[in-house]
Amino acid sequence: MIGWVEASLHEAINCLTRLGKNHLASDLNRLLDTLDFDELEVFRNPLSEAIADELLQVASFPDLVDLLRQFSEAIGVSHCTLHVVSELPSTAFTTRALTTYPEEWVARYFNRRYHTIDPVQRASATAEFGFFWDTLQVTDPATRAFYHDAKTHGVGPSGYTLPIITERGDKIAISVSSPEDREAFRDRIGHIEQDLLAVGFCITEAFSRLASEDRPTEFALTDDQMAILRAVAMGAGDQELREAPYLYGSYVTLERSICAMFRTQTITQATIIAARVGLLTNAPLTKADILIGSAHIPANRVVPTPNAASMRRLIKLRNVAPGEAHPTSALDGTRVFSS
């Protein structure tokens, strides 16, 4: 895509040529040949550049939202929103979205569970480039009603979403919306797209700095710490955790050590991160996992004799050999989650 600077210079050369100012056109041509447009950063709107500079120093979410509002005004749109599309397992953003939308609309959006049908949310998950909202398929009545409700509350109908991959690998989307008609809005975005991208990088950088904390992805856990994380994942309450027997230390001491290791405020947050990085899925064996066998069969216990061939077949279906596809997808069509 030709940037606005290069496009403007080409247009200026064509205009000078048509006017017979060939010497000036030649000068601009030589200038054009010497410029490295990949390294050149010139904002189309001076206000955009000022906002980008302020984003480098912003120190709080309220200030960041205020800069989003200023940027919206500078480029002539109604609202600007940032939302986290995907994140690395170790990121754990403390905030997942910032917006200039009216508070009434934000409350309505979640109270009516619009996030489950919002086509922009779905499109952001797979988009690699910016997209206009009017290119999304809107066929079902529920989605059309959502669009109408959004327009009634001052959101849209025109919109543009730009997905950005951060240096760390998180995916964050910047969306702008306007009540303008389709053609006018597309002209506007075409005019300020370079500013939107440049400021978008600064917005995501500032957001990542304020909303996340780099955490390690490898943890050396003791059996006691692993047992606590597993118990929390299975829904154990605080009283149950405190009364459980531990090999080394009390629950309070272990809880403190887990939170320090995962850099979280609560044991629940630590458990979520442990699940994200696969600690609870591929957890190593602990002593509590090992049951010592016995030849003694308790009284009143019924020992069934299953059909061996049927059991082997079931076991084969439940497990995956190296290099094989996940059996779940073949059995019931359930999508295998991939981070």
N, C-alpha and C positions, 0 to 999 in steps of 0.2 A: 504494500500500500504506500503510495506517495504521500509524504507528509505535507502539511499545509505550506511550509516554507518553500519546499521545492516546487510544489504546484503553483504557488504565487509567483515565483521567479519565472517559471515557464510561461505563465500567462502574461507577465510583464514584457518578456522578450517578444512574444507574439504581437502584443499591442504596439510596441516600439517599431517592430518591423512593418506593420500595417501603416504606421504613421510616417514611414520613411526615415526613422531615426536609426539607421543601420549601425552607426558607430556605437550608439548607446546599447543597442541590442547585442552587439559583439562584445562589449565590455561585460555585460551581464552574463553572457555565455561563458566567457573565460572565468568569471567569478563562480559560476555554477559548477564548472569543472573542478575547481579547487576545493570545494566544500565537501566535508565528510558528514553526510546527513545522519549517519548512525550515531555520531558523537555529538551532533549539534542539538541543543535543547533550547528551543525558543517557544515560549507560551504565546498562544494567540491572544489571550486576554491577560493583561498585566495583573489583574486581581487574582487570577488563578496562580500566578507565580508567587504572589505575596502569601496566599493561603498555603501553598506547598511549603514555603519556608517556615510558616508558623506550625505546620504539622510536624516538623522535625523536632520542635521544642515542646509540643503539647504535653501536659502532665496529668490530665484528668479526663474522665469520660464526659462530664458536662461541657468542658472546653472543646473536646473533640466533636461532640454533637453540634455545638455552636459553629464550628468550622465547616461542618457538613451543610449547615443552613446557609452560611455565607457563600459557600461554593455553589449551592443551588441557585442563589440569587445572581451570582456572577455569570453563570452560564445560561440563565434564563429558564430554568425548570422549576417545578413546584416543590419537589421533594427529592431527597437523596437518602438511600438506605444501604447499610452494610450488613451482610449476614454470613455466618460461617457455613460453608457447604460441607466440608469434610476437614478432618484434622488428624494429625498423627496420633498414635496411641498415647504417646508421652506428653502431648501438649496440654490437654485439659483446660480449654478456655474457660475463664470465670464468667465471661459475658459472651453471648453468641450473636447478638445483633444490636445495631445502633440505627436510629431512624429519626427523621424530622416529621414523620407522620403525626397527625393529631392523636392525643392520648385516647380519645374516644374510639378512633378507628383501631388502634392497637388492641384495646380491650375487647372490642367487638370481634376482631380477627381471631383471637384465641378462644373467646367464649363460644363462638360458633364453629370452632375447629376448622377454620378456613385453611390452616396450614396443611391439612390432609388432602385438599383438592387444588391448592394453588399451583397452577401450571408453571409459574416462574420458578417455584421451588424445585419441581421435578426436572425442568429443563436445565437448571443450574448444575445439577448433579453430573450431567453428561457433557455439557457444553464446553468446548475448547476455545471458542471465540465469542465475542459480543453478539447479542441477538436482540431484535426488536420483539416486543410482546405480541405484536399483531401477526407474527409468523407462527405462533403456537396454535396448535389445534384445540379449538374450544367447541365441542359438539354437545356434551351432555348438559341437561338443564341446570344441574347444581353448579357447574362451573360458570355458566352464563349468568346465573343469579349472583354468584360471587363477584363477577366483573361489574355487574350493574350496581351492586351494593357498594363496591369500592369507588366507583365513579360518583355515586351519591354522596360519599363522604370525602370527596376531594382528592381521590387517588386515581390517577390515570385520566382517560383511558389509554393514552399513549405512554409507552415505557421502553426503556433500554437497559439491559443487564450486561455487565462486563465481568466475566470470571477472571480472577487473578490467582496464580499459584505463588505462594510466598517462597522465600529462599529456603525455608525449613521444609516446605512440601505441603503446607496446609492450603486448602482452597477456600478463597473468600470471594464473594460476589458483591459488586457495587452496582446498585440500581438507581436510575433516575426516572422520574415520571412527570407528566405534564398533561393539562387539559387540552392542549393543542390537537388539531386534527392530524391525521396520519402523515400527510405530505409535509406540513410545516414542521412537525417534530423531527422527521427524518432529515430535513434540510438543516435543522438546528444541530442535530447530533453529528452530521457530516462536517459541520463547521467547527465544532468544538471537540471532536473525537480525540485528537491528540492531547488536548488539555485534560480530558477525562481520564485518559490512560496515565498520563504523567502524575496527575494529582491522585489518581486511584492507587498508584504504587505507594505514594506517601501516606495515604489514608490507611492502607492495609498494614504498612510498617508501623505506624503509630498505634493502631489497634492491637497488633500482635504484641507490641512492647507493653501496653497497658493491661491487656486481658489474659496474658498467658505467662507461664513460667517454665523455662526449660527444665525438664526432669530426666533423670537417667532412665534407660530402658532395660537395664539389667540389675537385678536385686539378689542379694545373698540373704535369704530368709532362713530363720531357724524353724524347727518343727512347730514350736509354739506360735510363732508369728503366722506361719502358713495355716495352722489350725484355726486361728482367729479369723483370718481373711476368708477361709472357706465357710466358717460358721456364719459370718455376716452375709456372705453371698447367698446362703441358704435361708436367710431370714431370722437368724438368732437374735433375741432381744438383749438389751444391756444387762439385765439381771442374769440371764443364762450365761452370758460371756464372763461375767464376774465370778460366777460360782463354779465354772469349769476348772478342772485340775490342770496345772501347767508344770512343766519340768523345771523351768528356770524363771523365777520372778513372778510377780503378781500381774493381774490383768492390766492394772493402771500403768505399770512400768512397761509392759509389752505394747499397750496402745500408744503410749508416748513414743516408743522407739519406732513403731510402724509409721506413725504420722511424720516423724522426723525423716525417716528413710524415703518416704514417698513425697515429702514436702507438701503435706495437706493439713487442713485444720481438723478434719474428723476421720474416724476409722472408715466411715462409709465412702468418703471420697477416695481413700487409699484403696478400698476394695474395688471401686470402679476402675481405677487406673490399673490395678493388678489384673482385672479381667480383660482390659483393652490390650495389654501387652502380652496376654496369653499365659500368665502365671497360673490362673485357675483352670485353664483348659488343659495345659500340658504340665501340670504340677508334678514334681517328683514325689516318690513315695515317702511317707513318714511312718513312724512306728505305729501310729494309730490306724494306718491303712491295712496293716498286716494282721490277719486272723489266724491264730494257731489252730490247726486242724485237730480233730479228735475222732476216734473210732466209735465213741459212745453216742448213741442216738437217744435224745431225750424222750421220756414217756409221752404218749399221746401224739407224737409227731408222725404225720403221714409222709412217707417217702415215695413220690410218684416215679414211675418208670416211663419216661417219655420215649417216643420213637426216635432212635438215634439219628436216622437219616434226616428226619424233619428238623431236629435241633441243629445238625451241622449246616443244613441249608439256610436256616434262620441266622445262624452265626455268620455265615459267609455273606449274607445280604447286609448284615449290620456293620460289617467291617470293610476296610479298603486296603487292598494290597498296594505296594509301591507302584506308582505309574498308572493306577486305575482311576477312573472318574469316580466322583463321590456317588455312592449308591442312592442317596436320597433323591437326587435329580432324576434318576432313572425310574424310581419307584412311584413317586407321587407328584413329580413336577415341582417340588418345593425349591425355590431359588436358594442356592448356597451363598451365604453371606461372604462377602470379600471386602476387606477393609481397604 
